[in-house]
Amino acid sequence: MATGILVKNIMTKSVVQVDYDKTVQEAAKIMVDRRVGSIIVVKDKNPIGIITETDINKKIVALGKDPKKLKVEEIMSSPIAFSEPNEDITLAVEKMKKHRIKRIPVVDNGKIVGIVTDTDIARASPDMLDILNFRLKMRAEEPSLEETSTSGLCESCGEYSDDLRLVDDEWVCENCRE
């Protein structure tokens, strides 16, 4: 079910990156300095992986390894799942669930343009809840003969319409009715 909320509207645009040949200690220092929980690993400015605080704890600290001797490419998660700026946020959430991740880089034409975290989604969730509640209300209220159409988001394509009609238990716009 599309919400109409695009990834680009809730993503964080400043993405912290590190070159693949840097040490884990260098990456961790950048993460601390920039106050972030993850860092995108790049090679020739192209995203090739991601390292999170959890990766550092599980793959370095817990195993007693030396972060000065290991390169980020040795512990990064790769390949990375990614989202695109014009995707509906529900698609990004589905990818995050599928891959069991809390953040997803946003890539446009092979370049990182942002990142969406579970925190970004939580901030946007009041808007998402309003839209979902509106749709539930629309579905629960049977239209009267005088009120054969309404306005809102089409349950088929997700676009706003002033002429939604109930067809096969779904509110759909004129284009989707054809």
TORNUZA-885998 format. One record per atom (N, C-alpha, C): residue number from 1; residue in one letter; x, y, z. Coordinates in pm, 1 decimal, always signed. Atoms other than C-alpha are relative to their C-alpha. Layout:
<sites>
NUM A X Y Z
...
</sites>
This chain:
<sites>
1 M +85.1 -117.4 +0.0
1 M +0.0 +0.0 +0.0
1 M +89.5 +123.4 +0.0
2 A -82.5 -120.0 +12.3
2 A +167.1 +320.4 -117.6
2 A -53.7 +110.2 +90.3
3 T +39.7 -108.7 -89.8
3 T +164.7 +616.8 +120.3
3 T +3.5 +135.5 -67.5
4 G -19.1 -130.6 +62.1
4 G +261.0 +893.9 -118.8
4 G +117.9 +74.8 +60.0
5 I -118.3 -61.3 -60.8
5 I +559.7 +972.5 +104.7
5 I +122.4 -59.0 -68.7
6 L -117.2 +46.8 +73.3
6 L +877.1 +951.9 -101.4
6 L +123.3 -2.5 +88.4
7 V -125.5 +15.2 -74.3
7 V +1215.4 +841.4 +31.5
7 V +74.9 +132.7 +7.5
8 K -76.5 -125.0 +3.8
8 K +1374.2 +1171.5 -76.1
8 K -53.3 +105.2 +97.3
9 N +58.8 -97.8 -89.9
9 N +1134.7 +1361.6 +150.5
9 N +32.2 -24.8 +146.8
10 I -32.3 +26.5 -140.9
10 I +1248.2 +1191.0 +471.8
10 I +145.0 -41.8 +21.6
11 M -138.1 +47.0 -13.9
11 M +1607.1 +1082.1 +399.1
11 M +89.3 +108.3 +60.1
12 T -106.1 -88.7 -44.4
12 T +1910.8 +1234.5 +565.5
12 T +94.7 +15.0 -116.8
13 K -78.4 -21.9 +122.0
13 K +2109.9 +1396.6 +288.3
13 K +150.0 -7.8 +21.9
14 S -145.3 +8.0 -23.1
14 S +2451.7 +1411.5 +452.5
14 S +34.4 -141.9 +43.8
15 V -34.1 +139.7 -25.9
15 V +2589.8 +1059.5 +435.1
15 V +149.6 -9.2 +27.9
16 V -140.0 +15.2 -38.0
16 V +2913.3 +974.2 +612.9
16 V +58.1 -118.2 -75.3
17 Q -62.2 +103.1 +82.6
17 Q +3149.7 +776.0 +391.5
17 Q +146.0 -19.4 +38.6
18 V -140.7 +31.7 -23.9
18 V +3487.7 +607.6 +419.4
18 V +50.4 -83.4 -117.7
19 D -58.6 +80.0 +107.5
19 D +3721.6 +465.5 +154.2
19 D +24.7 -142.3 +47.7
20 Y -9.6 +143.2 -30.8
20 Y +3740.0 +86.4 +142.3
20 Y +134.9 -41.7 +58.0
21 D -133.2 +40.7 -44.2
21 D +4114.1 +80.2 +216.9
21 D +41.9 +61.9 +134.0
22 K -28.9 -57.7 -131.6
22 K +4094.1 +271.8 +547.4
22 K -14.3 -107.5 +107.1
23 T +10.5 +97.2 -108.8
23 T +4128.6 +92.4 +879.8
23 T -134.1 +14.6 +71.5
24 V +122.4 -2.9 -78.7
24 V +3834.8 +5.2 +1100.6
24 V +10.1 +109.6 +105.5
25 Q -17.0 -105.2 -99.4
25 Q +3981.8 +239.2 +1363.2
25 Q -27.8 +137.8 -61.1
26 E +25.7 -127.7 +66.9
26 E +3976.4 +528.2 +1113.1
26 E -150.2 +19.4 -23.0
27 A +144.7 -7.7 +22.8
27 A +3615.6 +449.5 +1025.1
27 A -73.9 +27.6 +130.6
28 A +64.9 -18.8 -129.5
28 A +3515.8 +426.6 +1392.1
28 A +19.7 +143.0 +50.5
29 K -26.3 -137.7 -42.5
29 K +3679.4 +762.1 +1464.5
29 K -89.2 +98.4 -77.2
30 I +87.6 -85.1 +80.4
30 I +3488.1 +924.5 +1177.0
30 I -143.9 -10.0 +51.4
31 M +136.2 +20.4 -49.8
31 M +3163.4 +770.9 +1308.2
31 M -21.1 +73.9 +131.8
32 V +10.3 -69.5 -129.0
32 V +3230.6 +907.8 +1658.6
32 V -1.4 +151.2 -21.4
33 D -8.6 -144.8 +25.4
33 D +3330.4 +1252.4 +1529.2
33 D -128.1 +53.9 -63.0
34 R +121.0 -45.6 +71.3
34 R +3021.7 +1275.0 +1305.5
34 R -129.0 -40.8 +71.4
35 R +113.2 +42.1 -84.0
35 R +2794.8 +1115.7 +1569.2
35 R -104.4 -79.1 -79.9
36 V +88.7 +85.7 +78.5
36 V +2650.8 +847.6 +1339.0
36 V +21.4 -145.7 +38.7
37 G -6.7 +141.7 -33.9
37 G +2579.5 +478.4 +1383.1
37 G +41.4 -89.9 -114.1
38 S -42.4 +80.1 +115.0
38 S +2689.2 +369.9 +1037.7
38 S +81.1 +87.8 -93.6
39 I -82.0 -71.5 +97.6
39 I +2925.7 +461.0 +757.9
39 I -0.8 -80.4 -130.0
40 I +2.7 +65.8 +130.4
40 I +2905.2 +385.2 +387.0
40 I +143.3 -16.1 -49.5
41 V -133.4 +29.0 +53.1
41 V +3213.9 +220.1 +238.2
41 V -5.0 +23.7 -151.1
42 V -2.7 -33.5 +142.8
42 V +3307.7 +358.3 -103.9
42 V +133.7 -37.9 -63.0
43 K -119.6 +24.2 +80.4
43 K +3554.0 +266.5 -376.4
43 K -20.0 +81.2 -127.1
44 D +14.2 -91.6 +113.3
44 D +3611.8 +528.8 -645.3
44 D -133.5 +74.1 +5.3
45 K +123.5 -75.9 -26.6
45 K +3315.3 +720.3 -492.6
45 K -128.4 -80.6 -21.2
46 N +117.2 +85.9 +16.6
46 N +3081.6 +423.9 -555.9
46 N -22.7 -81.0 +127.2
47 P +28.4 +75.9 -122.2
47 P +2906.3 +257.7 -259.9
47 P +20.1 -149.7 -21.3
48 I -22.9 +144.8 +12.9
48 I +3027.8 -97.4 -204.8
48 I -36.3 -76.2 +126.8
49 G +33.0 +67.0 -125.1
49 G +2931.2 -169.1 +155.4
49 G -40.0 +99.3 +106.9
50 I +38.4 -81.1 -113.9
50 I +2821.9 -41.9 +494.2
50 I +56.4 -63.6 +126.4
51 I -45.8 +47.6 -131.7
51 I +2965.1 -70.1 +845.3
51 I -85.3 +70.7 +105.0
52 T +79.3 -55.3 -109.2
52 T +2753.0 -21.7 +1155.7
52 T +74.3 -19.5 +131.6
53 E -57.3 +19.2 -134.0
53 E +2835.5 +7.7 +1524.3
53 E -6.9 -147.5 +39.4
54 T +16.2 +141.7 -31.6
54 T +2703.4 -346.6 +1558.7
54 T +107.3 -83.9 -68.1
55 D -106.7 +72.3 +70.5
55 D +2947.9 -471.2 +1292.5
55 D +131.7 +11.7 +76.4
56 I -126.4 -22.4 -71.9
56 I +3238.8 -317.3 +1484.9
56 I +0.4 -77.6 +131.4
57 N +6.8 +73.5 -126.9
57 N +3119.0 -465.5 +1814.5
57 N +11.1 -150.7 -19.6
58 K +2.8 +145.3 +20.1
58 K +3052.6 -815.6 +1678.8
58 K +125.1 -53.5 -68.9
59 K -109.4 +51.9 +82.0
59 K +3338.5 -848.0 +1429.2
59 K +139.1 +42.6 +46.1
60 I -130.3 -49.2 -46.6
60 I +3615.4 -658.8 +1609.5
60 I +10.6 -12.0 +152.1
61 V -11.2 -8.6 -145.7
61 V +3555.7 -585.3 +1978.4
61 V -23.1 -135.4 +66.7
62 A +34.4 +127.4 -64.9
62 A +3387.2 -913.4 +2077.8
62 A +101.9 -110.0 -28.0
63 L -97.8 +102.6 +36.9
63 L +3653.9 -1117.1 +1898.4
63 L +143.5 +39.3 +36.8
64 G -132.3 -45.2 -43.3
64 G +3945.5 -914.9 +2039.2
64 G +95.0 +31.4 -115.2
65 K -85.0 -32.3 +114.7
65 K +4071.9 -810.7 +1695.5
65 K +48.0 +145.0 +8.6
66 D -59.9 -132.7 -3.4
66 D +4285.5 -503.2 +1637.0
66 D -56.9 +87.9 -111.6
67 P +61.2 -85.0 +102.8
67 P +4088.9 -227.0 +1456.8
67 P +101.9 +82.4 -79.9
68 K -104.2 -73.9 +73.1
68 K +4417.7 -61.6 +1353.8
68 K +55.8 -83.0 -115.4
69 K -59.1 +88.8 +99.6
69 K +4516.8 -366.8 +1147.4
69 K -99.3 -48.0 -105.5
70 L +101.3 +48.2 +94.8
70 L +4188.0 -447.2 +972.7
70 L -53.5 +114.3 -84.4
71 K +57.1 -98.1 +92.1
71 K +4058.8 -262.8 +668.7
71 K -153.1 -11.0 +3.8
72 V +146.1 +0.6 -5.8
72 V +3693.0 -163.8 +649.2
72 V -60.7 -100.9 -96.8
73 E +54.9 +95.2 +96.5
73 E +3641.6 -381.0 +342.3
73 E -4.0 -142.6 +55.8
74 E -2.5 +133.8 -58.4
74 E +3719.3 -685.5 +560.8
74 E -120.1 -27.6 +90.0
75 I +113.1 +23.0 -91.2
75 I +3422.9 -630.2 +793.2
75 I -130.9 +59.3 -49.6
76 M +122.2 -65.5 +48.6
76 M +3172.4 -434.3 +582.7
76 M -104.1 -102.6 -43.5
77 S +108.7 +80.5 +54.5
77 S +2834.5 -576.2 +491.4
77 S -12.5 +37.6 -146.9
78 S +5.5 -25.1 +142.8
78 S +2819.2 -614.0 +116.4
78 S -57.3 -123.0 -69.0
79 P +43.5 -126.0 +59.8
79 P +2643.4 -598.2 -119.0
79 P -103.7 +67.0 +88.9
80 I +95.3 -73.6 -82.3
80 I +2422.4 -329.6 +29.6
80 I -135.2 +9.4 -69.8
81 A +134.3 -27.3 +50.5
81 A +2049.4 -305.6 -11.2
81 A -9.9 +151.2 -9.2
82 F +14.4 -143.9 +11.1
82 F +1953.7 +39.5 -129.5
82 F -139.2 +36.8 -47.0
83 S +127.4 -55.3 +43.6
83 S +1656.2 +257.4 -202.4
83 S +29.3 +109.1 -101.2
84 E -14.4 -109.2 +96.0
84 E +1597.4 +521.2 -467.9
84 E -81.2 +119.4 +49.4
85 P +64.9 -119.9 -53.2
85 P +1493.3 +881.9 -399.9
85 P -150.0 +9.1 -26.7
86 N +141.3 -14.3 +35.0
86 N +1156.4 +858.4 -576.3
86 N -85.5 -121.5 +34.8
87 E +78.4 +114.7 -46.6
87 E +1048.9 +528.7 -417.4
87 E -92.8 +44.1 +112.2
88 D +89.0 -20.0 -113.1
88 D +753.5 +526.1 -184.4
88 D +68.1 -58.2 +123.2
89 I -67.3 +42.2 -123.6
89 I +871.8 +490.0 +175.0
89 I -38.3 -143.3 +39.2
90 T +38.5 +137.3 -34.5
90 T +673.9 +165.0 +211.8
90 T +90.0 -102.5 -67.9
91 L -91.7 +90.9 +69.1
91 L +903.2 +1.4 -45.2
91 L +134.3 -5.6 +73.5
92 A -124.6 -2.8 -77.7
92 A +1209.2 +114.1 +152.4
92 A -16.0 -80.1 +129.0
93 V +25.7 +74.3 -124.5
93 V +1052.7 -26.4 +471.8
93 V -2.6 -149.8 -28.1
94 E +2.7 +142.5 +36.5
94 E +984.9 -358.7 +295.9
94 E +141.5 -54.5 -19.7
95 K -138.9 +42.1 +20.9
95 K +1351.4 -378.1 +188.9
95 K +72.6 -12.1 +133.6
96 M -65.4 +3.3 -131.3
96 M +1465.7 -297.6 +542.6
96 M -43.8 -123.3 +78.4
97 K +50.2 +119.8 -68.8
97 K +1243.6 -572.3 +685.0
97 K +61.5 -125.9 -60.5
98 K -50.9 +118.0 +70.6
98 K +1355.3 -823.0 +420.6
98 K +146.0 -27.0 +35.6
99 H -143.5 +14.8 -25.9
99 H +1725.1 -760.2 +486.6
99 H +36.9 +13.7 +147.8
100 R -19.7 -14.5 -145.4
100 R +1678.7 -708.6 +863.2
100 R +103.5 +108.0 +31.0
101 I -90.4 -112.1 -21.0
101 I +1849.5 -370.4 +858.0
101 I -77.1 +119.5 +54.8
102 K +62.0 -116.5 -60.9
102 K +1783.1 -44.1 +1040.4
102 K +24.3 +127.8 -78.4
103 R -28.5 -117.0 +84.0
103 R +1915.9 +189.2 +772.7
103 R +24.4 -47.8 -141.5
104 I -16.5 +37.1 +139.9
104 I +1918.4 +190.8 +396.4
104 I +49.5 +121.3 -78.0
105 P -51.3 -110.7 +81.1
105 P +2132.1 +405.5 +167.6
105 P -94.5 +30.4 -117.2
106 V +80.7 -43.5 +114.0
106 V +1956.1 +605.7 -101.4
106 V +97.2 +30.8 -113.2
107 V -93.0 -10.5 +111.7
107 V +2127.3 +578.1 -439.4
107 V -74.6 +50.5 -123.2
108 D +55.0 -53.9 +123.4
108 D +2059.3 +779.1 -753.7
108 D +110.5 -1.8 -105.3
109 N -100.7 +14.5 +106.4
109 N +2248.0 +691.0 -1074.2
109 N +134.6 -47.9 +53.5
110 G -122.2 +59.4 -52.6
110 G +2502.1 +487.2 -876.1
110 G +69.6 +79.6 +108.5
111 K -62.7 -85.8 -101.3
111 K +2582.1 +768.1 -631.2
111 K -89.2 +9.9 +123.5
112 I +72.5 -16.1 -126.0
112 I +2484.0 +794.5 -266.4
112 I -51.4 +143.7 +9.3
113 V +58.1 -133.5 -15.3
113 V +2244.0 +1086.0 -218.7
113 V -65.7 +18.5 +136.3
114 G +61.7 -10.1 -131.5
114 G +2109.9 +1006.3 +127.3
114 G -3.1 -134.9 +68.2
115 I +18.9 +124.0 -75.3
115 I +2026.9 +747.1 +387.9
115 I -130.1 +13.6 +77.9
116 V +123.7 +2.6 -78.2
116 V +1699.7 +648.4 +554.1
116 V +20.3 -97.8 +114.0
117 T -14.0 +84.4 -118.6
117 T +1705.1 +512.7 +906.9
117 T -137.8 -27.4 +59.8
118 D +126.1 +27.1 -67.9
118 D +1437.3 +363.0 +1125.8
118 D -47.3 +123.4 +77.0
119 T +36.1 -123.7 -69.2
119 T +1447.8 +694.5 +1316.2
119 T -69.2 +96.8 -96.3
120 D +63.7 -86.0 +100.3
120 D +1366.5 +888.8 +996.3
120 D -143.7 -46.4 -25.4
121 I +133.3 +55.8 +25.4
121 I +1071.6 +656.1 +938.2
121 I -91.5 +26.0 +118.9
122 A +80.7 -27.6 -119.2
122 A +953.3 +696.6 +1297.5
122 A -45.4 +145.8 +2.6
123 R +37.7 -142.2 +6.3
123 R +959.2 +1075.9 +1250.9
123 R -110.5 +23.0 -102.5
124 A +100.3 -16.5 +106.2
124 A +751.2 +1040.2 +933.5
124 A -128.3 -76.1 +30.4
125 S +114.0 +88.5 -23.7
125 S +513.0 +786.5 +1085.1
125 S -128.6 +71.4 +38.2
126 P +129.3 -65.3 -22.9
126 P +255.8 +1037.9 +1213.5
126 P -72.9 +30.9 -131.8
127 D +61.0 -24.4 +131.3
127 D +196.9 +1138.3 +848.9
127 D -52.4 -129.7 -59.1
128 M +41.2 +128.7 +54.5
128 M +183.9 +772.6 +746.8
128 M -124.5 -50.5 +72.4
129 L +115.8 +45.0 -77.2
129 L -60.4 +693.3 +1029.0
129 L -125.3 +77.9 -37.7
130 D +114.8 -80.2 +43.0
130 D -286.2 +982.6 +924.9
130 D -56.5 -52.6 -130.9
131 I +43.9 +50.1 +130.8
131 I -298.4 +849.8 +569.2
131 I -68.3 -135.9 +15.6
132 L +58.5 +133.3 -19.3
132 L -362.9 +491.1 +682.8
132 L -135.1 +8.8 +71.2
133 N +127.1 -16.4 -70.6
133 N -635.8 +602.3 +927.1
133 N -108.1 +53.6 -93.3
134 F +94.2 -55.3 +96.8
134 F -800.8 +804.7 +651.5
134 F -51.1 -110.0 -92.8
135 R +40.9 +109.3 +89.7
135 R -802.2 +501.0 +422.0
135 R -91.0 -99.0 +71.4
136 L +85.2 +92.2 -75.8
136 L -946.1 +278.4 +695.1
136 L -139.6 +59.0 +18.7
137 K +128.5 -67.0 -16.7
137 K -1218.5 +534.2 +758.3
137 K -78.9 -4.4 -130.4
138 M +66.6 +4.6 +130.0
138 M -1295.6 +549.5 +385.8
138 M -58.2 -138.8 -25.9
139 R +44.6 +137.6 +25.5
139 R -1323.3 +171.7 +370.1
139 R -117.9 -36.8 +89.8
140 A +103.3 +35.5 -96.3
140 A -1545.4 +150.7 +680.3
140 A -132.9 +67.8 -30.9
141 E +122.1 -75.0 +27.9
141 E -1793.3 +411.3 +563.5
141 E -53.3 -35.8 -137.9
142 E +63.5 +32.1 +127.6
142 E -2024.1 +278.5 +296.2
142 E -55.3 +128.9 -59.5
143 P +52.9 -121.9 +59.8
143 P -2103.8 +557.5 +52.4
143 P -151.3 -8.6 -17.6
144 S +144.4 -3.5 +22.3
144 S -2464.3 +665.4 +35.6
144 S -23.4 +25.2 -148.4
145 L +30.3 -23.7 +140.7
145 L -2642.4 +705.1 -296.2
145 L +37.2 +141.1 -42.5
146 E -35.3 -137.4 +33.1
146 E -2588.3 +1080.4 -279.5
146 E +151.0 +18.6 -5.9
147 E -146.1 -16.4 -11.8
147 E -2218.1 +1030.9 -202.8
147 E +68.4 -118.9 -67.9
148 T -55.4 +113.2 +72.9
148 T -2090.6 +800.2 -475.0
148 T +150.1 +11.4 -22.8
149 S -145.2 -14.4 +14.0
149 S -1736.8 +944.1 -485.1
149 S +53.8 +84.1 +114.6
150 T -67.0 -77.9 -104.4
150 T -1485.0 +1098.8 -248.5
150 T +139.1 +36.1 -50.0
151 S -137.5 -33.0 +37.8
151 S -1136.9 +1244.7 -258.5
151 S +95.8 -67.6 +96.5
152 G -101.3 +63.5 -84.0
152 G -815.8 +1093.2 -123.1
152 G +102.4 -70.6 -86.0
153 L -103.6 +74.4 +70.8
153 L -541.2 +851.1 -220.0
153 L -57.8 -129.2 -56.6
154 C +45.4 +121.5 +67.5
154 C -620.2 +578.6 -470.6
154 C +70.9 -120.5 +61.0
155 E -59.0 +119.0 -60.5
155 E -567.9 +237.3 -313.6
155 E +69.7 -88.8 -101.9
156 S -66.7 +78.3 +102.3
156 S -445.6 +100.1 -645.6
156 S +133.7 +62.4 -39.6
157 C -123.9 -63.9 +46.8
157 C -188.2 +356.2 -765.2
157 C +63.1 +92.6 +103.3
158 G -55.3 -85.4 -104.7
158 G -144.8 +570.4 -450.8
158 G -4.7 +148.4 -30.0
159 E +8.1 -141.0 +39.1
159 E -211.7 +897.9 -635.7
159 E -124.7 +63.9 +60.7
160 Y +114.3 -73.9 -52.1
160 Y -441.9 +1166.8 -497.2
160 Y -101.8 +20.5 -111.6
161 S +106.6 -23.2 +96.8
161 S -778.3 +1201.8 -670.7
161 S -118.5 +63.4 +70.3
162 D +124.6 -57.6 -51.5
162 D -1091.2 +1411.1 -620.6
162 D -119.4 -86.7 -34.8
163 D +109.1 +85.0 +47.0
163 D -1295.3 +1131.1 -776.6
163 D +29.6 -147.2 +27.1
164 L -18.8 +140.9 -37.2
164 L -1239.5 +806.1 -583.3
164 L -136.6 -67.1 +7.7
165 R +124.5 +77.1 -7.2
165 R -1506.4 +540.0 -617.9
165 R +31.7 -139.5 +51.3
166 L -17.3 +132.9 -57.4
166 L -1552.5 +212.4 -435.8
166 L -26.8 -104.9 -108.0
167 V +9.6 +105.3 +100.5
167 V -1482.2 -71.1 -682.1
167 V +66.6 -124.8 +57.5
168 D -52.5 +125.5 -55.5
168 D -1438.5 -428.9 -560.7
168 D +66.0 +21.9 +135.7
169 D -44.6 -24.8 -137.7
169 D -1395.3 -306.2 -200.7
169 D +130.3 +79.8 +8.1
170 E -117.2 -86.9 +1.1
170 E -1116.1 -60.6 -298.3
170 E -39.7 +136.3 -52.8
171 W +22.8 -134.8 +50.8
171 W -1125.9 +316.8 -341.2
171 W +101.4 +26.7 -109.9
172 V -90.0 -16.5 +113.9
172 V -981.7 +377.4 -688.7
172 V -34.9 +126.5 -79.2
173 C +16.2 -121.0 +80.8
173 C -929.8 +681.6 -912.0
173 C -53.4 -34.4 -137.8
174 E +57.4 +17.8 +133.5
174 E -1069.2 +734.8 -1258.2
174 E +93.8 -81.3 -90.4
175 N -94.1 +73.3 +83.9
175 N -749.4 +606.4 -1427.2
175 N +1.9 -149.0 +31.8
176 C -6.1 +141.9 -39.8
176 C -747.9 +281.6 -1227.6
176 C -132.3 -72.5 -22.7
177 R +130.6 +62.7 +29.2
177 R -1119.2 +222.2 -1292.9
177 R -8.5 -42.3 -146.0
178 E +8.7 +28.2 +144.8
178 E -1053.8 +211.8 -1669.8
178 E +65.1 -132.3 -34.0
</sites>
